[in-house]
């Protein structure tokens, strides 16, 4: 028992420890320290039971003082969870962001910071209104207009209550250590006040103004929408597409050439009138043409450069339009001549502005032709397309219709084809604010990770245009702007927090009380309220907000870098005078295992809880059917989603548990542009966690067999550790170092990979196996092995805890925390290389055994042939471990020299790197099939070919003059040694195969 005394003789001394760890997270473990040895550990890892037990402990200890409160505090670490939309449930993209931030929060807490991580949800104006409209239509058979604004908004608030609660529940189940006392909703009282104040201040400063301008317009929603809600559909050939509001599908992917007759043009030889043929994909907008444009250097139209004003006869109006020259016209598009319709096209709008051309509107807000054109008035835009094409043909002006590839702008919410419209909207001037946001990056005050997005930040902000902040919706922050009209018809706009304040401002402005006042019924863009979040959730405009502002880190998806992150920077600098954060961490978009984006059309959308709890195919398809019945997804989406889901998960999804989900998400480099999530990999990680579970069960059982308990191990200082004990602690030290570095660089995939290698390959598959003989025989070394296993599990699980909090919390109840261990003493590169060579030898032997189906019944005998005396010495030190790891009945070692002869009794043989070659002999009672011997020969020849190729590669490097001049001495020595090792291994393998 002297060994035990050596372990427990010292109290913890912080100078020997790594960074302080799980005190704040595992106070219950310490609180119940006396009960640890009596706690049972289940026979296997069962996620649901482990997670339920975790929450039971959390509930039980909610009111107990936490030991973390007694630690040295380094200050507050602030983060804001990007608010999920209340349109539905948490998806894998949310789960990734939440897991990343939770790992950061837990690590910062371990370092002694008071983490203030704020949760919330976003009202998501358009998205939520669309989905609730669908559910109302499905349940009540009414449109929102039929229901009325007040009743409809009541339906939306009911939806928000249900979905918001579900999102919060999902985040809790994910294990997120959020500060729920500060939970917000982007339309709660505090946020609404902040939004109104921000609007008023920006309005008063002249930065917010109302004007007519071209915007993305959804005729189905009857609202302007943001650029992020516009999807560009690539069309390669003519295709019919379903458009909301039309019973029949609409054909897209064609270009139409038609002629404009030149007024007073020359008569051509064939008697026809001079004309200019233009190309367009939108013949329905001809009614609003105000010009035809060509490039000034286009030789096809050079003759018109020297003429005076060239007029063209409009085919449907009793007027003419001019021919203009503009360097931005694409000469390669169609005929090189393009029609200009500024009221319904972005390019045309800008060109018309340059040439001072007045736009003419063709369509109403619902997408029907305006009354100005009696022949077509009231017709839907895509119905009138065919009528106009037919009319052009009747007028002998249609020249050609052909296939044409194009990008069709579609509303991501309603799937309506976007109509660019000039409508009165509120705009925020962003130019100066964008410059300030850009200077944060250029000055070095702002860091974006990965830095490849610096260019994106610059691109957006250098070309930042005015922001359209108004939306023609019912759900959202009603714009705090009031329209004032007096009896003379004079009108003004004022911004105020309420109608009373607006009236007071109106009296001062109008000089009397004789006016009518009406609040704008439109609402603000969702991104406007979201851009205020870093300071609005802190209490702004109350000055106390500075106590909780700015954030230490802004972490979110790279796809909203401009739409949200840059705007937060602009608004933060403008309204508070201080940047809302100085570091941005961007993650990629979560895709399926094939790298495809999650979408209803592919049927590859998987909810986090489906992965956590598991789901049968029947359950998955039933969920899709319920969404369809509720009006959330359409019939076409139901069909494709069901087909996709059936193809991806024919046997459903196996239960993986929350820890496996978290670990899998962070096994990817989150900074990659896309992150391919594989449910099968998630299940594999569940098995990995069970491997750790079984390692602890073995350790606890071993301790019990030795008559001790794990809590007796307090220190490994002064203990005479074997080479393999030292090796595994050295591997632990390296693993913890990688984890520490990965937190600093946010390369969490390196930490998860290191932890998996340590627990799976180093601890469980290697070191633990080498301890079994000593433990079974109860030798003195057995106590040291158990102590070493305990220390590795304790420190290793603490490193795992931020990634897998549930299973780590469960297992750490059974292990003493902070076992005294000076890790720096065990980083031995020579020992690590030596043990790695031994492990590789054992793997080579096991591969031969596996390939030839050699099992225990064959009573395998292993013969090792050392390449030289040094190799023989190394091998002899590790013979007991080699015997265990190769699972052979016996191991013999001999030096390979000129007198050595391979025994003819060896049934199988091969090489195992620079140290040795080996042979296997099996019991005479078991015959070796001839085909197995042939397979062995083929495997050795294949290996020989690989070794020769590798040798040639090393020799080529050594023969390279540049390498000899530039490489340092150690690198050259490494290459020379490698050549010698390969030559020796090739020589032996050649002889053995002869």
ZIKAVEN-V6371 format. One record per pair of residues at least 24 apart in sequence whose ideal C-beta (glycine too) atoms are under 6 Angstrom apart, sorted by sequence separation. I is the first residue (numbers start at 0). J is the second residue. If there is no record, write none. Layout:
i-><I & I>
j-><J & J>
This chain:
i-><131 & 219 & 254 & 255 & 436 & 485 & 861 & 953 & 325 & 619 & 659 & 793 & 953 & 254 & 652 & 655 & 659 & 861 & 131 & 255 & 433 & 486 & 553 & 655 & 730 & 485 & 557 & 790 & 859 & 907 & 27 & 286 & 295 & 485 & 550 & 653 & 656 & 762 & 860 & 861 & 862 & 863 & 865 & 866 & 290 & 433 & 549 & 550 & 552 & 553 & 554 & 556 & 655 & 658 & 790 & 858 & 865 & 909 & 76 & 289 & 290 & 291 & 292 & 323 & 483 & 484 & 549 & 730 & 864 & 950 & 259 & 288 & 616 & 27 & 290 & 292 & 297 & 483 & 599 & 294 & 429 & 529 & 533 & 85 & 293 & 481 & 482 & 616 & 946 & 76 & 292 & 294 & 299 & 526 & 530 & 615 & 82 & 83 & 84 & 86 & 428 & 429 & 481 & 530 & 599 & 602 & 614 & 73 & 75 & 76 & 77 & 78 & 79 & 80 & 82 & 297 & 533 & 602 & 614 & 946 & 26 & 72 & 73 & 82 & 84 & 426 & 427 & 480 & 531 & 600 & 613 & 727 & 946 & 26 & 71 & 75 & 86 & 530 & 602 & 603 & 613 & 837 & 841 & 70 & 72 & 86 & 426 & 427 & 478 & 534 & 599 & 602 & 613 & 844 & 23 & 84 & 85 & 293 & 601 & 602 & 120 & 293 & 424 & 425 & 478 & 609 & 841 & 22 & 23 & 86 & 425 & 603 & 841 & 870 & 22 & 291 & 292 & 424 & 477 & 478 & 610 & 754 & 943 & 120 & 476 & 533 & 611 & 723 & 291 & 292 & 475 & 476 & 262 & 475 & 290 & 611 & 262 & 288 & 289 & 471 & 472 & 610 & 865 & 864 & 259 & 260 & 288 & 366 & 469 & 470 & 476 & 863 & 864 & 287 & 939 & 470 & 863 & 278 & 287 & 468 & 278 & 284 & 468 & 862 & 262 & 276 & 118 & 277 & 279 & 284 & 468 & 277 & 731 & 738 & 847 & 859 & 860 & 116 & 117 & 275 & 277 & 116 & 847 & 859 & 115 & 119 & 122 & 358 & 724 & 731 & 735 & 117 & 118 & 119 & 120 & 121 & 122 & 727 & 857 & 858 & 857 & 290 & 289 & 691 & 913 & 843 & 857 & 694 & 289 & 610 & 840 & 916 & 104 & 287 & 97 & 690 & 694 & 701 & 765 & 839 & 844 & 85 & 101 & 287 & 345 & 712 & 910 & 101 & 286 & 344 & 715 & 97 & 343 & 705 & 85 & 88 & 89 & 284 & 712 & 910 & 85 & 97 & 836 & 910 & 342 & 89 & 314 & 668 & 709 & 851 & 594 & 667 & 314 & 665 & 666 & 83 & 586 & 590 & 592 & 702 & 908 & 587 & 701 & 23 & 587 & 588 & 589 & 590 & 592 & 666 & 286 & 587 & 665 & 587 & 589 & 20 & 662 & 698 & 732 & 901 & 732 & 732 & 729 & 283 & 695 & 728 & 729 & 729 & 283 & 725 & 283 & 282 & 285 & 459 & 729 & 716 & 283 & 726 & 282 & 455 & 709 & 710 & 714 & 715 & 282 & 459 & 712 & 726 & 769 & 769 & 695 & 768 & 866 & 688 & 276 & 280 & 436 & 249 & 436 & 436 & 452 & 257 & 213 & 445 & 446 & 447 & 448 & 432 & 435 & 444 & 665 & 258 & 257 & 439 & 257 & 258 & 662 & 257 & 432 & 661 & 662 & 256 & 221 & 256 & 255 & 658 & 218 & 253 & 254 & 658 & 218 & 657 & 658 & 254 & 253 & 251 & 584 & 237 & 236 & 235 & 243 & 234 & 243 & 233 & 234 & 242 & 231 & 232 & 231 & 232 & 229 & 230 & 230 & 228 & 228 & 224 & 229 & 217 & 220 & 219 & 217 & 219 & 217 & 218 & 223 & 215 & 216 & 216 & 213 & 213 & 211 & 214 & 211 & 209 & 207 & 206 & 449 & 206 & 223 & 223 & 222 & 222 & 221 & 222 & 214 & 198 & 194 & 129 & 129 & 195 & 126 & 125 & 202 & 199 & 198 & 225 & 195 & 155 & 148 & 194 & 197 & 227 & 193 & 193 & 185 & 128 & 196 & 190 & 124 & 128 & 193 & 127 & 124 & 124 & 124 & 183 & 197 & 124 & 123 & 117 & 100 & 99 & 79 & 77 & 77 & 78 & 81 & 76 & 174 & 95 & 137 & 137 & 95 & 136 & 134 & 134 & 92 & 133 & 91 & 130 & 94 & 88 & 89 & 98 & 98 & 95 & 99 & 91 & 50 & 46 & 174 & 106 & 44 & 44 & 43 & 44 & 40 & 36 & 35 & 106 & 105 & 102 & 7 & 9 & 6 & 7 & 3 & 5 & 5 & 53 & 50 & 53 & 49 & 49 & 49 & 40 & 38 & 38 & 21 & 2 & 20 & 21 & 2 & 6 & 28 & 28 & 25 & 15 & 11 & 15 & 11>
j-><155 & 243 & 278 & 279 & 460 & 509 & 885 & 977 & 350 & 644 & 684 & 818 & 978 & 280 & 678 & 681 & 685 & 887 & 158 & 282 & 460 & 513 & 580 & 682 & 757 & 513 & 585 & 818 & 887 & 935 & 56 & 315 & 324 & 514 & 579 & 682 & 685 & 791 & 889 & 890 & 891 & 892 & 894 & 895 & 320 & 463 & 579 & 580 & 582 & 583 & 584 & 586 & 685 & 688 & 820 & 888 & 895 & 939 & 107 & 320 & 321 & 322 & 323 & 354 & 514 & 515 & 580 & 761 & 895 & 981 & 291 & 320 & 648 & 60 & 323 & 325 & 330 & 516 & 632 & 328 & 463 & 563 & 567 & 120 & 328 & 516 & 517 & 651 & 981 & 112 & 328 & 330 & 335 & 562 & 566 & 651 & 119 & 120 & 121 & 123 & 465 & 466 & 518 & 567 & 636 & 639 & 651 & 111 & 113 & 114 & 115 & 116 & 117 & 118 & 120 & 335 & 571 & 640 & 652 & 984 & 65 & 111 & 112 & 121 & 123 & 465 & 466 & 519 & 570 & 639 & 652 & 766 & 985 & 66 & 111 & 115 & 126 & 570 & 642 & 643 & 653 & 877 & 881 & 111 & 113 & 127 & 467 & 468 & 519 & 575 & 640 & 643 & 654 & 885 & 65 & 126 & 127 & 335 & 643 & 644 & 163 & 336 & 467 & 468 & 521 & 652 & 884 & 66 & 67 & 130 & 469 & 647 & 885 & 914 & 67 & 336 & 337 & 469 & 522 & 523 & 655 & 799 & 988 & 166 & 522 & 579 & 657 & 769 & 338 & 339 & 522 & 523 & 310 & 523 & 339 & 660 & 312 & 338 & 339 & 521 & 522 & 660 & 915 & 915 & 311 & 312 & 340 & 418 & 521 & 522 & 528 & 915 & 916 & 340 & 992 & 524 & 917 & 333 & 342 & 523 & 334 & 340 & 524 & 918 & 319 & 334 & 177 & 336 & 338 & 343 & 527 & 337 & 791 & 798 & 907 & 919 & 920 & 177 & 178 & 336 & 338 & 178 & 909 & 921 & 178 & 182 & 185 & 421 & 787 & 794 & 798 & 181 & 182 & 183 & 184 & 185 & 186 & 791 & 921 & 922 & 922 & 356 & 356 & 758 & 980 & 911 & 925 & 763 & 359 & 681 & 911 & 987 & 176 & 359 & 170 & 763 & 767 & 774 & 838 & 912 & 917 & 159 & 175 & 361 & 419 & 786 & 984 & 176 & 361 & 419 & 790 & 173 & 419 & 781 & 162 & 165 & 166 & 361 & 789 & 987 & 163 & 175 & 914 & 988 & 421 & 169 & 394 & 748 & 789 & 931 & 675 & 748 & 396 & 747 & 748 & 166 & 669 & 673 & 675 & 785 & 991 & 671 & 785 & 108 & 672 & 673 & 674 & 675 & 677 & 751 & 372 & 673 & 751 & 674 & 676 & 109 & 751 & 788 & 822 & 991 & 825 & 826 & 825 & 380 & 792 & 825 & 826 & 827 & 383 & 825 & 384 & 384 & 387 & 561 & 831 & 819 & 387 & 830 & 387 & 560 & 814 & 815 & 819 & 820 & 388 & 565 & 818 & 834 & 880 & 883 & 810 & 883 & 983 & 806 & 398 & 405 & 565 & 381 & 568 & 569 & 585 & 391 & 348 & 581 & 582 & 583 & 584 & 569 & 572 & 581 & 802 & 396 & 396 & 578 & 397 & 398 & 802 & 398 & 573 & 802 & 803 & 398 & 364 & 399 & 400 & 803 & 365 & 400 & 401 & 805 & 366 & 805 & 806 & 403 & 403 & 407 & 745 & 402 & 402 & 404 & 413 & 405 & 415 & 406 & 407 & 416 & 406 & 407 & 408 & 409 & 408 & 409 & 411 & 411 & 412 & 410 & 417 & 410 & 413 & 413 & 413 & 415 & 415 & 418 & 424 & 417 & 418 & 420 & 419 & 421 & 421 & 424 & 423 & 425 & 427 & 427 & 670 & 428 & 467 & 470 & 470 & 471 & 471 & 472 & 467 & 479 & 476 & 412 & 413 & 479 & 412 & 412 & 494 & 494 & 494 & 524 & 496 & 474 & 473 & 528 & 531 & 562 & 531 & 535 & 528 & 472 & 540 & 535 & 470 & 474 & 539 & 474 & 472 & 474 & 475 & 536 & 574 & 525 & 525 & 536 & 554 & 554 & 550 & 550 & 551 & 552 & 555 & 551 & 657 & 586 & 629 & 630 & 589 & 630 & 629 & 630 & 589 & 630 & 589 & 631 & 607 & 606 & 607 & 661 & 664 & 664 & 669 & 676 & 657 & 656 & 804 & 742 & 688 & 689 & 689 & 692 & 696 & 708 & 710 & 801 & 801 & 801 & 711 & 714 & 712 & 713 & 711 & 717 & 718 & 805 & 805 & 808 & 805 & 806 & 809 & 813 & 812 & 813 & 797 & 779 & 797 & 800 & 782 & 786 & 811 & 812 & 811 & 819 & 817 & 821 & 819>
